[in-house]
């Protein structure tokens, strides 16, 4: 515990110097250091109260890494070392693409937030598949945690469903679960796929492909937090009818809360971090009521503490994901969230994560 606090305080001391580095370069530096073994090597605390079963998968804890950190499937083993119960790679697109022009990542330290407009920069299905196979062969006996693979579409693609179905076929053998990302604001037209008729058509095709695979991992769809109640109602109805296994809510937001300085608020792209928490949690609670708890929800957006994770669970999340908070809190955040979340659950008389899901709605 003392070593953990020392590491946390050291990160706080180091952070001002790290923040002098361009955000995207800092991200690449972090990946390089992780590959060199500089990350934490936390063995899961195996707290019984945190163990949870969702979609037939046994999660050692409900706290996962959101897509966006390990876009190219380079450091999955290393990220399990942070103490995550599951790690989601991607988004990965069928063909390699460089994404949008730089600069495309903006750090907002005073708000503990990030704006990004990467635009699905990706090494492509084939390259990432080779990396995942190498991980799978090396780690299948290690039970490091549950691996999710997040699939996107190419910017110039005219057939989104074809992009997603190819990805499902390619990655189904290796993923514990798959995510269809239709909510990034940085690929033109992508969010239109959340509209009722388009969503119904897409989910019909991706579910058919998943069901045709020899190995049939659970299939999640990732939707945006900045939607009206009517739009969420459409998503809930279509998702339930499609048989999709879960919904991740949410992605980044295109809104700009007052806490974002005007000079940065004008930058296009998706906002993540603390300012997203209230919006995404409110949308999650609405979606939980609309789905009547019939489909697992994964809460994502603005989680920076155990209290935040617990609020998502009480609002209806069976699992939670974080990413941006790592930038501001450092690599031991995950262990702290897990330990404190266990204490919160026990304080309120819950014997498991599942017992607490939706109890705040």
LODRENZA-635600 format. One record per atom (N, C-alpha, C, O): residue in one letter; x, y, z. Coordinates in steps of 0.2 Angstrom, whole numbers, plus 5000, padded with zeros to 4 digits. Layout:
// residues N
AXYZ ...
//
This chain:
// residues 361
X500449945000 X500050005000 X500450065000 X500350114996 X501050065004 X501450125005 X501850134998 X501850194996 X502050084995 X502350084988 X501850114983 X502050154979 X501250094984 X500750124979 X500650194980 X500650234975 X500650214986 X500550294987 X501150324985 X501050384982 X501750304986 X502350334984 X502350344976 X502550394973 X502150284973 X502050294965 X501550344963 X501650374958 X500950344967 X500450394965 X500750464966 X500650504961 X501050474971 X501350544973 X501850564968 X501950614966 X502250514966 X502850524961 X502550544954 X502750584951 X501950504952 X501650524946 X501350604946 X501450634941 X501050614952 X500850684953 X501450734952 X501350794949 X502050724954 X502550764954 X502850764946 X503050814944 X502750704943 X503050704936 X502550734931 X502750754926 X501950734933 X501450754928 X501550824925 X501450824919 X501750874929 X501850934925 X502350934920 X502250974915 X502850894921 X503350884915 X503050844909 X503250864904 X502650794911 X502350754905 X501950804901 X501850794895 X501550844905 X501050894901 X501450944897 X501050984894 X502050954898 X502450994893 X502550964886 X502650994881 X502450894886 X502550864879 X501850864876 X501350864879 X501850874869 X501350864865 X500850804867 X501150754867 X500250814867 X499850754870 X499850694866 X499950634869 X499950694859 X499950634855 X500650604856 X500750544856 X501150644856 X501850624857 X501850584864 X502250534865 X501550614869 X501550584876 X501250524876 X501450474879 X500750514872 X500350444871 X500850394868 X500850344871 X501150414863 X501650364860 X502250354865 X502450294865 X502450404869 X502950384874 X502750334879 X503050294881 X502050344881 X501850294886 X501750224883 X501950174887 X501550224877 X501550154874 X502250124873 X502350064875 X502750164872 X503450144871 X503750114878 X504050064878 X503550154883 X503750134890 X503450074892 X503750034895 X502850064891 X502450004892 X502749944889 X502849894892 X502949954883 X503249894879 X503949874882 X504149824882 X504249924885 X504849914889 X504849884896 X505349874899 X504149874898 X504049844904 X504049904910 X504049884916 X503949964908 X503850014914 X503250024917 X503150064922 X502749984915 X502049994918 X502049954924 X502449914926 X501449964928 X501349924934 X501249844932 X501049834927 X501349804937 X501249734936 X500849704942 X501049674946 X500149734942 X499749714948 X499349654946 X499049644941 X499449604951 X499049544950 X498349564953 X498349594958 X497849534950 X497149554952 X497049544959 X497249484962 X496749584963 X496649584970 X496249524972 X496149504978 X495849494967 X495449444968 X494949454974 X494749404978 X494649514974 X494149534979 X493449494977 X493249514971 X493249454981 X492649414979 X492049454977 X491649444972 X491949514980 X491449554979 X491449584973 X490849604970 X491949594969 X492049624963 X491949574957 X491849594951 X492049514958 X491949464953 X491249464950 X490749464954 X491149464944 X490449474941 X490449434934 X490949434931 X489849414933 X489749374927 X489249414923 X488649424925 X489449424917 X489049464912 X489149434905 X489649414903 X488549414902 X488549384895 X488949324895 X489249304890 X488949284900 X489249224901 X489949224902 X490349174902 X490249284903 X490949294904 X491049314912 X490749344915 X491549284914 X491749294921 X492349344922 X492849334920 X492049404924 X492549464925 X492849464932 X492449464937 X493549464933 X493849474939 X493649534943 X493549534949 X493449584939 X493249644942 X492849684937 X492949674931 X492449734938 X492049764933 X492349824930 X492049854926 X492949844931 X493249904929 X493749884923 X494249844923 X493549914917 X493849894911 X494249954908 X494050014909 X494749944903 X495049994899 X494550014893 X494449964889 X494350074892 X493950094886 X494350084880 X495050094880 X494050074874 X494450084868 X494650154867 X494450204870 X495250154863 X495550224862 X496250224864 X496650264861 X496450194870 X497150194872 X497550144868 X498050164865 X497350084867 X497750034863 X497450024857 X497149974855 X497450074852 X497050074846 X497350014841 X497049984837 X498050004842 X498349964837 X498549894840 X498949854837 X498249874846 X498349804849 X499049794850 X499349744848 X499449844853 X500149844855 X500349824862 X500849794863 X499849844867 X500049834874 X499549804878 X499449824884 X499149754875 X498649724879 X498849684885 X498549694890 X499449654885 X499649614891 X499849664896 X499649664902 X500149724894 X500449774899 X499849804902 X499849824908 X499249814898 X498649854901 X498349804907 X498049834911 X498349744906 X498049704911 X498449704917 X498249694923 X499149724917 X499549734923 X499349794927 X499549804933 X498849844924 X498649894928 X498049874933 X497949914938 X497849814932 X497349784937 X496649784934 X496149774937 X496549804927 X495949804924 X495649734924 X495949684923 X494949724924 X494649664924 X494549644916 X494349584915 X494549694912 X494449684905 X494749744901 X494849794903 X495049724895 X495349774891 X495049774884 X494949724881 X494849834881 X494549834875 X495049874870 X495249934871 X495249844865 X495649864859 X495349904854 X494649894853 X495649944850 X495349984845 X495150054846 X495350084851 X494750084842 X494450054836 X494950034830 X495350064829 X494749974827 X495149944822 X494749954816 X494149934816 X495049974810 X494649984804 X494949934799 X495449904800 X494549914794 X494749864789 X495349874786 X495849834786 X495449934783 X496049954779 X496450004783 X496150044787 X497150004783 X497450054787 X497250124785 X497150134779 X497250164789 X497150234788 X497450284793 X497550264799 X497650334791 X498050384795 X497650424800 X497950454805 X497050434798 X496650474803 X496650544801 X496950564795 X496450594805 X496350664803 X497050694804 X497550664807 X497150754801 X497750794801 X497850814809 X497450824813 X498550824810 X498750844817 X498750914817 X498850954811 X498750954823 X498550924829 X497850894830 X497450924827 X497750844833 X497150814834 X496950784841 X496450744842 X497350804846 X497250784853 X497450844857 X498050874856 X497050864861 X497050924865 X496950904873 X496450884874 X497450924877 X497350914884 X497150974888 X497351024886 X496650964892 X496351014896 X496451004903 X495950974906 X497051024906 X497251004912 X496751024918 X496550994922 X496551094917 X496151124922 X495451084923 X495151094928 X495151054918 X494551024918 X494650944918 X494150904918 X495250924918 X495450854918 X495050814912 X494650764913 X495150844906 X494750824900 X495250824894 X495750844894 X494950794889 X495350784883 X494850794877 X494250774877 X495050834872 X494750834865 X495150794860 X495750814860 X494850744857 X495150714851 X494750714845 X494150714845 X495150714840 X494850704833 X495250664829 X495450684823 X495450604832 X495950564828 X495650534821 X495950534816 X495050514822 X494750494815 X494850424814 X495050404808 X494850374819 X495050304818 X495750294814 X495750264809 X496250324817 X496950304814 X497050234816 X496950214822 X497150194811 X497250124812 X497750094808 X497850104802 X498050034811 X498449994807 X498149944802 X498449914798 X497449944803 X497049894799 X496949824802 X497349804807 X496449794800 X496249724802 X496849674802 X496949644807 X497149674797 X497649614796 X498249624801 X498449574804 X498549684801 X499149694806 X498949684813 X499249654817 X498349714815 X498149704822 X497949634823 X498049614829 X497649594818 X497449524820 X498149484821 X498149444826 X498649504818 X499349464819 X499549484826 X499749434829 X499449544828 X499649554835 X499249524840 X499449504845 X498649524839 X498149484844 X498249414844 X498249384849 X498449384838 X498549314838 X499149294842 X499249244846 X499649344842 X500349334845 X500149334853 X500449294857 X499749384855 X499549384862 X499149324864 X499249294869 X498649304860 X498249244861 X498649184862 X498549144867 X499149174858 X499549114859 X499949114865 X500049064869 X500249174867 X500649184872 X500349184879 X500549164884 X499649214879 X499349224885 X498749184886 X498449194892 X498549144882 X497949104883 X497949064889 X497449054892 X498549044892 X498549004898 X498649054904 X498649024910 X498749114903 X498849164909 X498249184912 X498249214918 X497649184909 X497049214912 X497149284914 X496949304920 X497449324910 X497549394912 X496949434913 X496949484917 X496449414909 X495849454909 X495449444903 X495649414898 X494949484902 X494449474896 X494649524891 X494749584893 X494749504885 X494949544879 X494349564875 X494049514872 X494249624874 X493749654869 X494049684863 X494549714864 X493749674858 X493949704851 X493449754848 X492949734847 X493649814847 X493149864845 X493249874838 X493849894836 X492749874834 X492849874827 X492549944824 X491949964826 X492849974820 X492650034816 X492550024809 X492649974806 X492350084805 X492350084798 X492850134795 X493050174798 X493050114789 X493450164786 X493150224784 X492550224782 X493450284784 X493150344782 X492850344775 X492350374775 X493150314770 X492950314764 X492450264762 X492350254756 X492350224767 X491950164765 X491150184763 X490950224766 X490950144758 X490250164756 X489750104759 X489150114758 X490050054762 X489650004765 X489849984772 X490249944773 X489550024777 X489750014784 X489649944786 X490049914790 X489049914785 X488949854787 X489449804785 X489649754789 X489649804779 X490249764776 X490849764780 X491149714782 X491049834782 X491649844786 X491549804793 X492049774795 X490949814796 X490849784803 X490849704802 X491149674806 X490549684797 X490449604797 X491049574795 X491249514798 X491549604791 X492149574790 X492549574796 X492949524798 X492549624800 X492849634807 X492649574812 X493049544815 X492049564812 X491749514816 X492049444814 X492249404819 X491949434808 X492249364805 X492949354807 X493249304809 X493349414806 X494149414807 X494249404814 X494749364816 X493949434819 X494149444826 X493749394831 X493949384836 X493249364828 X492749324833 X493249264836 X493049254842 X493649234832 X494049184836 X494449204842 X494649164846 X494649264842 X495149284847 X494849334853 X495149344858 X494249364851 X493949404856 X493549374861 X493149324860 X493549394867 X493049374872 X492349404871 X491849384872 X492449474868 X491849504866 X492049554860 X492649574860 X491549574856 X491649614851 X491249684852 X490649674854 X491449734850 X491049804850 X491049834843 X491549844840 X490449854841 X490349884835 X490249964837 X489749984840 X490750004835 X490750074837 X490450114831 X490650124826 X489850144833 X489450184828 X489350254831 X488950294829 X489850274836 X489750334840 X490250384840 X490250434843 X490850364836 X491350414836 X491150474832 X490850474827 X491250544835 X491050604831 X491550624825 X491450664822 X492150584825 X492650604821 X492650564814 X493150584810 X492250524812 X492150494806 X491450514803 X490950504805 X491550554797 X490950584794 X490350534793 X490450484790 X489750544796 X489150504795 X489150444799 X488650414799 X489650434803 X489650374808 X489050374812 X488650324813 X488950434816 X488450434821 X487750424818 X487250414821 X487650434811 X487050424808 X486750354808 X486150344808 X487250314809 X487050244810 X486650224816 X486450174817 X486650274821 X486250264827 X485550284826 X485150264830 X485350304820 X484650324818 X484250254818 X484550204816 X483650254820 X483250194821 X483250144815 X483450084816 X483150164809 X483050124803 X483750094801 X483850034800 X484250144801 X484950124800 X485250074805 X485550024803 X485050084811 X485350044817 X485049974816 X485349924817 X484349974815 X484049904814 X484349864808 X484449804809 X484449894803 X484749864797 X485449844799 X485649784797 X485849884802 X486549864803 X486649804808 X486949764807 X486249814814 X486249764819 X485949694816 X486249644818 X485549694812 X485249634809 X485849594805 X485949534806 X486249634801 X486849604798 X487449584802 X487649534801 X487549624807 X488149604811 X487949544816 X488349504817 X487349544818 X487149484822 X487149424818 X487349374820 X486949434812 X486949374807 X487649344806 X487749284806 X488149394805 X488849374804 X489049334811 X489349284811 X488949374817 X489149344823 X488849274824 X489249224826 X488249264822 X487949194823 X488149144819 X488049084820 X488449164813 X488749124808 X489449094810 X489749054807 X489749134815 X490449114817 X490449054821 X489949034825 X490949014820 X491048954824 X491148974832 X490748944836 X491549024834 X491549044840 X491049114840 X491149154836 X490649114845 X490149174845 X490249214851 X489849204856 X490749264851 X490749304857 X490249354857 X489849374852 X490049374863 X489549424864 X489649484860 X490249504859 X489149514857 X489249574853 X488949634856 X488349634858 X489349684857 X489049754860 X489049804855 X489449804850 X488649854856 X488649914851 X488749974856 X488449984861 X489150014853 X489450074857 X489050134854 X489150154848 X488650174859 X488250234857 X488450294860 X488850284865 X488250354858 X488550414860 X488050434866 X487550414867 X488350474871 X487950494877 X487550564875 X487050574879 X487750594870 X487350664869 X486750654864 X486750674859 X486250614867 X485650604863 X485050614867 X485050624873 X484450634863 X483850644867 X483550584870 X483750524868 X483050594874 X482750534877 X482350494871 X482350434871 X482150524866 X481850494860 X482350454856 X482150394854 X482950474855 X483450444852 X483650374856 X483750324853 X483750384863 X483950334867 X483350274867 X483550214867 X482750304867 X482150254866 X482250214860 X482050154860 X482350244854 X482450204848 X483050154849 X482950094846 X483550174851 X484150134852 X483950074856 X484150014855 X483650084862 X483450034867 X482949984863 X483049924864 X482450004860 X481949964856 X482349924851 X482149864850 X482749954847 X483049914841 X483549864844 X483649804842 X483949884849 X484449834852 X484049774855 X484349724854 X483549784859 X483149734862 X482949684856 X482949624857 X482649714851 X482349674845 X482949634842 X482849584839 X483549664841 X484049634837 X484349574841 X484649534837 X484349574847 X484749514851 X485449534852 X485749494855 X485649594851 X486349614853 X486449604860 X485949614864 X487049584862 X487149564869 X487249614874 X487149604880 X487449684872 X487549734877 X487649804873 X487749804867 X487549854877 X487649924875 X488149954879 X488149954885 X488649984876 X489150034879 X488950104878 X488850124873 X488850134884 X488650204884 X489050244889 X489050234895 X489550284886 X489550314879 X490250324877 X490750304880 X490150354871 X490850384868 X490950454870 X490650474876 X491350484867 X491450554868 X490850604866 X490450574863 X490850664869 X490250704867 X490550764863 X491150784863 X490050794858 X490250844854 X490050914858 X490150964855 X489750904864 X489550964867 X490150994871 X490650964872 X490151054873 X490651094877 X490351124883 X490151174883 X490451084889 X490251114895 X490651184897 X491151194894 X490351214901 X490651284903 X491351274906 X491751324906 X491551214909 X492151204912 X492751204906 X493351204908 X492551204900 X493051194895 X493251274892 X492851304890 X493851294893 X494051354891 X493851374884 X493951324879 X493651434882 X493451454876 X493951434870 X493751414865 X494551444872 X495051434866 X495151364864 X495351344859 X494951314869 X494951244867 X494251224865 X494151174861 X493751254868 X493051234866 X492951234859 X492451204856 X493251284855 X493151294848 X493451234844 X493251224838 X493851194847 X494151134843 X493651084842 X493251064846 X493651054836 X493151004834 X493350944837 X493950934838 X492950894838 X493150824840 X492750804846 X492250844848 X492850754849 X492550724855 X492850744861 X493450734862 X492450764866 X492650774873 X492550714877 X492050684878 X493150704881 X493150644886 X493350674893 X493650734893 X493250634898 X493550654905 X492950684909 X492450664908 X493150714915 X492750724920 X492050764918 X491550754920 X492150814913 X491550854911 X490950804908 X490450824907 X491150744906 X490750704903 X490350664908 X489850634906 X490550664914 X490250614919 X489450624920 X489150574919 X489250684921 X488550694923 X488150674917 X487650634917 X488350694911 X487950684905 X487850614903 X487350584902 X488450574903 X488450504902 X488050464907 X487750414905 X488150484913 X487750444918 X487050454918 X486650404919 X486850514917 X486150524916 X485850484910 X485250454910 X486150484904 X485950454899 X485950374900 X485550334898 X486450354904 X486450284906 X485850264910 X485550214909 X485650304915 X485150284919 X484450284915 X484050244916 X484450334910 X483850334905 X483850264901 X483250234900 X484350244899 X484450184894 X484250124898 X483950084896 X484450124905 X484350064909 X483550064910 X483250004910 X483250114911 X482450114912 X482150094905 X481650054906 X482450124900 X482150104893 X482150034892 X481750004888 X482750004894 X482849934892 X482649884898 X482649824897 X482349914903 X482049874909 X482549824912 X482349774914 X483249844911 X483749794914 X483749724910 X484049684912 X483449724904 X483449664900 X484149654896 X484249594893 X484549704896 X485149694892 X485749724896 X485649784899 X486349694896 X486849724900 X487049794897 X487149804891 X487249844901 X487449904899 X488149914902 X488349894908 X488649944898 X489249954900 X489350034901 X489250074896 X489450054907 X489550134908 X490250154907 X490750134910 X490250204902 X490850234901 X490750314900 X490250334897 X491250354902 X491250424902 X491350464908 X490850464912 X491950484909 X492050534915 X492250494921 X492250534927 X492350434921 X492550394928 X493250414930 X493750404926 X493350434936 X493950454938 X494050434946 X494550444949 X493550394948 X493650374955 X493150314956 X492750294952 X493250284962 X492750224964 X492050254965 X491550224963 X491950314967 X491350344968 X490950354961 X490350344960 X491350374956 X491150374949 X490850314947 X490350304944 X491350264947 X491150194945 X490550164948 X490150134945 X490450174955 X489950154959 X489250194956 X488750154956 X489350254955 X488750294952 X488450264946 X487850254944 X488950244941 X488750214935 X488450144936 X487950134933 X488650104941 X488350044943 X487650054945 X487150014943 X487550094950 X486950114953 X486450134947 X485850124948 X486750174942 X486250194937 X486150144932 X485650154927 X486450084932 X486250034928 X486749994924 X486649954920 X487450014926 X487949984922 X488149914925 X488249914932 X488249864921 X488449794924 X489249794924 X489549764928 X489549834920 X490249844919 X490349924918 X489949954916 X491049944919 X491150014918 X491850014914 X492249964915 X491950064911 X492650074907 X492950144909 X492550194910 X493550154909 X493850224909 X494450224905 X494750174903 X494750284904 X495350294900 X495650364901 X496250364904 X495250414900 X495550484901 X495850494908 X496350524909 X495550464913 X495750484920 X496450454921 X496750484925 X496650404917 X497350374918 X497850434917 X498350434920 X497650474912 X498150534910 X498250574916 X498850604917 X497750584920 X497750634925 X497950604932 X498250634937 X497750544933 X497850504940 X498450454940 X498650444945 X498650434934 X499250394934 X499050314934 X498450294935 X499550274933 X499450204932 X499150164938 X498850104937 X499150184944 X498850154950 X498150164951 X497850144956 X497850204947 X497150224948 X496650164948 X496250164952 X496850114944 X496350054943 X496350014950 X495750004952 X496950004953 X496949964959 X496550004964 X496149984968 X496650074964 X496250114969 X495550114968 X495150104973 X495350114962 X494550114961 X494350044963 X493750044966 X494649994961 X494449924963 X494349914971 X493849894973 X494849934974 X494849924981 X494349974985 X493949944989 X494250034982 X493750074985 X493050054983 X492550064987 X492950034977 X492350014975 X492049954979 X491449944981 X492549904981 X492349844985 X492149874992 X491649844994 X492449924994 X492249955001 X491549985000 X491149975005 X491450014995 X490750054994 X490150004994 X489650004997 X490349944990 X489849894989 X489649864996 X489049854998 X490149845000 X490149815006 X489749865011 X489349845015 X489949925011 X489649975015 X488849975015 X488449985019 X488649965008 X487949975007 X487549905007 X486949905005 X487949855009 X487649795010 X487549745004 X487249695004 X487849764999 X487849724993 X488449674993 X488949684996 X488249614991 X488749554991 X489049544985 X489549504984 X488849584979 X489149574973 X488949634969 X488549674971 X489349644963 X489249704959 X488549694956 X488149744955 X488349634954 X487649624951 X487049644955 X486549674952 X487149634962 X486649654966 X486449734966 X485949754967 X487049774964 X486949844965 X486749874958 X486549934958 X486749834953 X486649864946 X485849894946 X485449864947 X485849964944 X485249994943 X484850014950 X484250034950 X485150004956 X484850014962 X484750094963 X484450104968 X485050134959 X485050204961 X484550234956 X484450294956 X484250194952 X483750224947 X483050224950 X482550254946 
//
